[in-house]
């Protein structure tokens, strides 16, 4: 284990042991380096690594603090791994997304608020105008797609599902999926699927929401290369 790894491991242990909590300021550099048995240079490298992981953040002139440690922040670096995959490697990641979002839709049908329904309705109501354009405004369509799925995941009641959905279905990933389907009316089919999902949510019907989301994402999955 390198000295930098020792710093990362040591600070993570302090958090897990309750010595540091979300929002806490790390001890001053000299004290922390001594406590971890490393040099100040190694400590700085370790803190930089933890910052990339979303575990700490440094405020200029104020010190380094433990972040909120919410799943969205901690899982964000995994998004880069997903985006690095070529089209031929996309299917396994999308399968995980399908499993997660299918259950998220069912849970959202039980938990979504009237405000959430209204917000998602507003998103969907703006789509027909995009589809009527020639050519279709693909960028705005992707924004609407992201917004709709984000609302559903956010109302699943599970922040980990919401964070993983965000990670597995980033804008880059969606653009790549859409490129492979543009010649087949993918936007129109996706919008029809979203409408069916929304009606199931509005009816508070988890089985229908689950079924429609699964069918929607399976259609996307079947368009992907198999490897």
The 8 nearest C-alpha neighbors of each residue, nearest first, counted from 0:
[[1, 4, 5, 2, 3, 8, 6, 7],
 [2, 0, 4, 3, 5, 6, 41, 7],
 [1, 3, 5, 4, 41, 6, 37, 0],
 [4, 2, 45, 6, 1, 5, 41, 44],
 [5, 3, 7, 1, 6, 2, 0, 8],
 [4, 6, 2, 8, 3, 7, 9, 1],
 [7, 5, 9, 45, 3, 4, 8, 42],
 [8, 6, 4, 45, 5, 10, 9, 11],
 [7, 9, 5, 11, 6, 10, 4, 12],
 [8, 10, 6, 12, 11, 7, 5, 13],
 [11, 9, 13, 12, 7, 8, 6, 14],
 [10, 12, 14, 8, 13, 9, 7, 15],
 [13, 11, 15, 9, 10, 14, 16, 8],
 [12, 14, 10, 18, 16, 11, 15, 19],
 [15, 13, 19, 11, 17, 12, 16, 18],
 [14, 16, 12, 17, 13, 11, 18, 19],
 [17, 15, 13, 14, 18, 12, 19, 11],
 [16, 18, 14, 19, 15, 20, 13, 12],
 [17, 19, 13, 16, 14, 20, 15, 12],
 [18, 20, 14, 17, 13, 23, 21, 65],
 [19, 21, 23, 14, 17, 22, 18, 65],
 [22, 20, 67, 65, 66, 23, 68, 19],
 [21, 23, 65, 66, 64, 67, 20, 24],
 [24, 22, 65, 64, 20, 21, 19, 25],
 [23, 25, 64, 63, 65, 26, 22, 62],
 [24, 26, 63, 64, 23, 27, 65, 62],
 [27, 25, 31, 30, 28, 24, 29, 63],
 [26, 28, 30, 29, 31, 25, 62, 32],
 [27, 29, 31, 30, 32, 26, 39, 42],
 [30, 28, 32, 31, 27, 33, 39, 26],
 [31, 29, 33, 32, 28, 27, 34, 26],
 [30, 32, 34, 28, 33, 26, 29, 35],
 [33, 31, 37, 35, 29, 34, 30, 39],
 [34, 32, 36, 30, 31, 35, 29, 37],
 [33, 35, 31, 32, 36, 30, 37, 29],
 [34, 36, 32, 33, 37, 31, 9, 6],
 [35, 37, 33, 34, 32, 38, 31, 6],
 [38, 36, 32, 35, 41, 33, 42, 39],
 [37, 39, 41, 40, 32, 42, 36, 33],
 [38, 40, 42, 41, 32, 43, 37, 28],
 [41, 39, 43, 38, 42, 44, 37, 45],
 [42, 40, 44, 38, 3, 43, 39, 2],
 [41, 43, 39, 45, 40, 44, 6, 32],
 [42, 44, 46, 40, 45, 41, 47, 39],
 [45, 43, 41, 47, 42, 46, 3, 48],
 [44, 46, 3, 48, 42, 6, 7, 47],
 [45, 47, 49, 43, 48, 44, 50, 42],
 [48, 46, 50, 44, 45, 49, 43, 51],
 [49, 47, 45, 51, 50, 46, 44, 52],
 [50, 48, 52, 46, 54, 51, 47, 55],
 [49, 51, 55, 47, 53, 52, 48, 56],
 [52, 50, 48, 53, 49, 47, 76, 54],
 [51, 53, 49, 50, 54, 73, 48, 76],
 [54, 52, 50, 73, 51, 72, 55, 49],
 [53, 55, 49, 52, 66, 50, 65, 68],
 [56, 54, 65, 50, 66, 64, 53, 49],
 [57, 55, 50, 64, 63, 66, 65, 58],
 [56, 58, 63, 62, 64, 59, 55, 61],
 [59, 57, 61, 62, 63, 60, 56, 64],
 [58, 60, 61, 57, 62, 63, 56, 64],
 [59, 61, 62, 58, 57, 63, 64, 27],
 [62, 60, 58, 59, 63, 57, 24, 64],
 [61, 63, 58, 57, 60, 64, 59, 24],
 [64, 62, 57, 25, 56, 24, 58, 55],
 [65, 63, 24, 55, 23, 56, 25, 22],
 [64, 66, 55, 22, 21, 23, 54, 24],
 [67, 65, 55, 68, 21, 54, 22, 64],
 [66, 68, 21, 69, 22, 65, 54, 72],
 [69, 67, 66, 54, 73, 21, 70, 72],
 [68, 70, 67, 71, 72, 73, 66, 158],
 [71, 69, 73, 72, 159, 74, 162, 68],
 [72, 70, 162, 74, 69, 73, 75, 159],
 [71, 73, 75, 70, 74, 69, 53, 68],
 [74, 72, 70, 53, 75, 71, 52, 68],
 [73, 75, 71, 77, 72, 76, 70, 162],
 [74, 76, 72, 77, 78, 73, 71, 166],
 [77, 75, 78, 74, 79, 52, 73, 80],
 [78, 76, 80, 79, 75, 74, 81, 166],
 [77, 79, 166, 81, 76, 80, 75, 82],
 [78, 80, 82, 77, 81, 76, 83, 75],
 [79, 81, 77, 83, 78, 82, 84, 76],
 [82, 80, 78, 79, 83, 84, 167, 77],
 [81, 83, 79, 84, 80, 78, 172, 171],
 [84, 82, 80, 81, 79, 85, 78, 88],
 [85, 83, 82, 88, 81, 89, 86, 80],
 [84, 86, 88, 87, 83, 89, 82, 81],
 [85, 87, 89, 88, 84, 224, 223, 175],
 [86, 88, 226, 224, 85, 89, 225, 90],
 [89, 87, 85, 86, 84, 90, 226, 91],
 [88, 90, 86, 92, 87, 91, 93, 84],
 [89, 91, 93, 92, 88, 94, 223, 220],
 [92, 90, 94, 93, 89, 95, 88, 96],
 [93, 91, 95, 94, 90, 89, 96, 167],
 [92, 94, 96, 90, 95, 91, 97, 89],
 [95, 93, 97, 91, 96, 92, 90, 98],
 [96, 94, 98, 92, 93, 97, 99, 91],
 [95, 97, 93, 99, 94, 98, 100, 167],
 [98, 96, 94, 100, 95, 99, 216, 101],
 [97, 99, 95, 101, 96, 100, 94, 102],
 [100, 98, 96, 97, 101, 102, 103, 95],
 [99, 101, 103, 97, 102, 98, 96, 104],
 [102, 100, 209, 213, 212, 104, 98, 103],
 [101, 103, 105, 104, 100, 99, 209, 106],
 [104, 102, 100, 155, 106, 101, 105, 152],
 [105, 103, 107, 102, 101, 106, 208, 209],
 [104, 106, 205, 209, 102, 108, 208, 107],
 [105, 107, 155, 103, 109, 108, 104, 102],
 [106, 108, 155, 110, 154, 104, 111, 109],
 [109, 107, 200, 203, 205, 105, 106, 110],
 [110, 108, 107, 106, 203, 111, 205, 105],
 [109, 111, 107, 108, 154, 106, 112, 155],
 [112, 110, 107, 154, 115, 108, 109, 113],
 [113, 111, 115, 114, 116, 110, 154, 117],
 [112, 114, 116, 115, 117, 111, 118, 201],
 [113, 115, 117, 112, 116, 118, 111, 119],
 [116, 114, 112, 118, 113, 117, 111, 119],
 [115, 117, 113, 119, 114, 118, 120, 112],
 [116, 118, 120, 114, 115, 119, 113, 121],
 [119, 117, 115, 121, 120, 116, 114, 122],
 [118, 120, 122, 116, 121, 117, 147, 115],
 [121, 119, 117, 123, 122, 118, 116, 124],
 [120, 122, 124, 118, 119, 123, 117, 125],
 [123, 121, 119, 120, 124, 125, 143, 118],
 [124, 122, 120, 125, 126, 121, 119, 194],
 [125, 123, 121, 122, 126, 120, 127, 128],
 [124, 126, 123, 122, 127, 128, 121, 129],
 [125, 127, 129, 123, 128, 124, 130, 140],
 [128, 126, 130, 129, 125, 131, 124, 123],
 [127, 129, 131, 126, 130, 125, 132, 124],
 [130, 128, 126, 127, 131, 132, 136, 135],
 [129, 131, 127, 132, 135, 128, 126, 187],
 [132, 130, 128, 129, 127, 133, 135, 134],
 [133, 131, 135, 134, 130, 129, 128, 136],
 [134, 132, 135, 131, 130, 136, 129, 128],
 [133, 135, 132, 136, 131, 130, 137, 129],
 [136, 134, 132, 133, 130, 137, 129, 131],
 [135, 137, 138, 139, 129, 140, 134, 132],
 [136, 138, 140, 139, 135, 141, 129, 134],
 [139, 137, 141, 140, 136, 142, 174, 135],
 [140, 138, 142, 141, 137, 136, 143, 129],
 [139, 141, 137, 143, 142, 138, 144, 136],
 [140, 142, 144, 138, 139, 143, 145, 137],
 [143, 141, 139, 145, 140, 144, 146, 138],
 [144, 142, 146, 140, 141, 145, 122, 147],
 [145, 143, 141, 147, 142, 146, 140, 148],
 [146, 144, 142, 148, 143, 147, 149, 141],
 [145, 147, 143, 149, 144, 148, 142, 150],
 [148, 146, 150, 144, 149, 145, 119, 143],
 [147, 149, 151, 145, 150, 146, 152, 144],
 [148, 150, 146, 152, 147, 151, 145, 153],
 [151, 149, 153, 147, 148, 152, 146, 154],
 [150, 152, 148, 154, 149, 153, 107, 104],
 [153, 151, 161, 149, 155, 154, 150, 103],
 [152, 154, 150, 161, 151, 155, 149, 156],
 [155, 153, 107, 111, 156, 151, 152, 110],
 [156, 154, 107, 106, 103, 152, 157, 153],
 [155, 157, 154, 158, 153, 110, 106, 107],
 [156, 158, 155, 160, 159, 161, 153, 154],
 [159, 157, 161, 160, 162, 156, 70, 153],
 [160, 158, 162, 161, 157, 70, 163, 71],
 [161, 159, 163, 162, 158, 157, 164, 99],
 [160, 162, 152, 158, 164, 159, 153, 163],
 [163, 161, 71, 159, 165, 164, 160, 70],
 [162, 164, 166, 160, 165, 161, 167, 159],
 [165, 163, 161, 167, 166, 162, 168, 160],
 [164, 166, 162, 163, 168, 167, 169, 161],
 [167, 165, 78, 163, 164, 168, 169, 75],
 [166, 168, 164, 165, 163, 169, 96, 78],
 [169, 167, 165, 166, 172, 164, 173, 170],
 [170, 168, 172, 171, 166, 165, 167, 173],
 [169, 171, 173, 172, 174, 168, 141, 145],
 [172, 170, 174, 169, 173, 175, 82, 168],
 [173, 171, 175, 169, 170, 174, 168, 82],
 [172, 174, 176, 170, 175, 171, 177, 169],
 [175, 173, 177, 171, 176, 172, 170, 178],
 [174, 176, 172, 178, 173, 177, 171, 179],
 [177, 175, 173, 174, 179, 178, 172, 180],
 [176, 178, 174, 180, 179, 175, 181, 173],
 [179, 177, 175, 176, 180, 181, 174, 182],
 [178, 180, 177, 176, 181, 175, 222, 223],
 [179, 181, 177, 178, 185, 182, 183, 176],
 [182, 180, 183, 178, 177, 185, 179, 184],
 [181, 183, 180, 184, 185, 179, 178, 177],
 [182, 184, 185, 181, 180, 186, 179, 188],
 [185, 183, 187, 186, 182, 181, 188, 180],
 [184, 186, 188, 183, 187, 180, 181, 189],
 [187, 185, 189, 188, 184, 190, 130, 181],
 [186, 188, 190, 189, 185, 184, 191, 130],
 [189, 187, 191, 185, 190, 186, 192, 184],
 [188, 190, 192, 186, 191, 187, 185, 193],
 [189, 191, 193, 187, 192, 188, 186, 194],
 [190, 192, 194, 188, 193, 189, 187, 195],
 [193, 191, 189, 195, 190, 194, 215, 188],
 [192, 194, 190, 196, 195, 191, 197, 189],
 [193, 195, 197, 191, 192, 196, 190, 198],
 [196, 194, 192, 198, 193, 197, 191, 199],
 [195, 197, 193, 199, 208, 194, 198, 211],
 [196, 198, 200, 194, 199, 195, 193, 201],
 [199, 197, 201, 195, 200, 196, 202, 194],
 [200, 198, 208, 202, 196, 204, 197, 201],
 [199, 201, 108, 203, 197, 202, 198, 204],
 [200, 202, 198, 203, 199, 197, 116, 108],
 [201, 203, 199, 204, 200, 198, 108, 197],
 [204, 202, 108, 200, 201, 109, 199, 205],
 [203, 205, 199, 202, 207, 206, 108, 200],
 [206, 204, 105, 208, 108, 207, 209, 203],
 [207, 205, 209, 208, 204, 210, 105, 199],
 [208, 206, 210, 209, 205, 199, 204, 211],
 [209, 207, 199, 205, 211, 196, 105, 206],
 [208, 210, 105, 101, 206, 212, 207, 104],
 [211, 209, 207, 213, 208, 212, 214, 206],
 [210, 212, 214, 208, 213, 196, 209, 207],
 [213, 211, 215, 209, 101, 214, 210, 208],
 [214, 212, 210, 101, 216, 211, 215, 217],
 [213, 215, 217, 211, 212, 216, 210, 218],
 [216, 214, 212, 218, 213, 217, 192, 211],
 [215, 217, 219, 218, 213, 214, 97, 220],
 [216, 218, 220, 214, 219, 215, 213, 221],
 [219, 217, 216, 221, 215, 220, 214, 222],
 [218, 220, 216, 217, 222, 221, 215, 223],
 [219, 221, 217, 222, 223, 218, 216, 90],
 [220, 222, 218, 223, 219, 217, 224, 216],
 [221, 223, 220, 219, 218, 224, 180, 179],
 [222, 224, 220, 221, 90, 225, 219, 89],
 [225, 223, 87, 226, 86, 222, 90, 89],
 [226, 224, 223, 87, 90, 88, 89, 221],
 [225, 87, 224, 88, 90, 86, 89, 223]]
